[in-house]
């Protein structure tokens, strides 16, 4: 069963943002061992996605890590905003 990590992260982040039209989730790099996903949001939504003390970002990473570990990969998620 293949996991679409772009869709997984997109579905986790979409309810958090005020400007879903500005949300962009892309696989930045992928190899046999790891996947790096870039999440770009509107600058007004950055705090909502990261959360106080990074708790929401860590929760997103934990869920994604659990999915990736099932297929033997590591996942890195970079969250940034449009300038």
C-alpha positions as CSV (number, residue, x, y, z in Angstrom):
1,X,0.0,0.0,0.0
2,X,1.6,3.2,-1.2
3,X,1.2,6.3,0.9
4,X,0.7,9.7,-0.9
5,X,2.7,11.9,1.6
6,X,1.9,15.1,-0.3
7,X,-1.9,14.4,0.2
8,X,-1.4,13.3,3.8
9,X,0.4,16.5,4.8
10,X,-2.0,18.7,2.7
11,X,-5.0,17.1,4.4
12,X,-3.5,17.7,7.8
13,X,-2.6,21.3,7.2
14,X,-5.6,22.5,5.2
15,X,-8.0,22.8,8.2
16,X,-5.5,24.9,10.1
17,X,-5.0,27.7,7.5
18,X,-7.2,30.8,6.9
19,X,-5.9,31.1,3.3
20,X,-6.1,27.5,1.8
21,X,-5.6,28.9,-1.7
22,X,-2.0,29.8,-0.7
23,X,-1.2,26.4,0.6
24,X,1.5,24.5,-1.3
25,X,2.8,21.0,-0.4
26,X,5.5,19.5,-2.5
27,X,8.0,16.6,-2.2
28,X,11.3,18.4,-2.3
29,X,13.5,15.3,-2.4
30,X,13.1,11.6,-2.1
31,X,15.5,8.7,-2.0
32,X,15.6,5.1,-0.7
33,X,15.8,6.2,2.9
34,X,14.1,9.6,3.3
35,X,11.6,12.0,2.0
36,X,11.7,15.8,2.4
37,X,8.4,17.7,2.1
38,X,8.2,21.5,1.7
39,X,5.0,23.1,3.1
40,X,4.5,26.8,2.0
41,X,1.7,28.8,3.6
42,X,0.6,32.4,3.6
43,X,2.6,34.5,6.1
44,X,-0.6,35.1,8.1
45,X,-1.0,31.3,8.6
46,X,2.5,30.4,9.6
47,X,1.9,30.7,13.3
48,X,-1.3,28.7,13.1
49,X,0.5,25.8,11.3
50,X,3.5,25.8,13.7
51,X,1.5,26.3,16.8
52,X,2.6,27.5,20.3
53,X,6.0,26.1,21.0
54,X,5.9,24.1,17.7
55,X,3.3,21.7,19.1
56,X,1.1,21.5,15.9
57,X,4.1,21.2,13.6
58,X,5.4,18.4,15.8
59,X,2.1,16.6,15.7
60,X,2.0,16.8,11.9
61,X,5.6,15.5,11.8
62,X,4.7,12.6,14.2
63,X,1.7,11.5,12.1
64,X,3.8,11.7,8.9
65,X,6.7,9.9,10.6
66,X,4.4,7.0,11.6
67,X,3.1,6.6,8.1
68,X,6.7,6.7,6.6
69,X,8.1,4.2,9.1
70,X,5.6,1.6,7.9
71,X,7.4,1.6,4.6
72,X,10.9,1.9,6.1
73,X,11.5,5.6,5.3
74,X,12.2,8.7,7.3
75,X,10.3,11.9,6.6
76,X,11.4,15.6,7.1
77,X,8.8,18.4,6.8
78,X,10.0,22.0,6.3
79,X,7.3,24.6,7.0
80,X,7.8,28.1,5.6
81,X,5.8,31.1,4.4
82,X,5.5,33.1,1.2
83,X,7.2,36.5,1.6
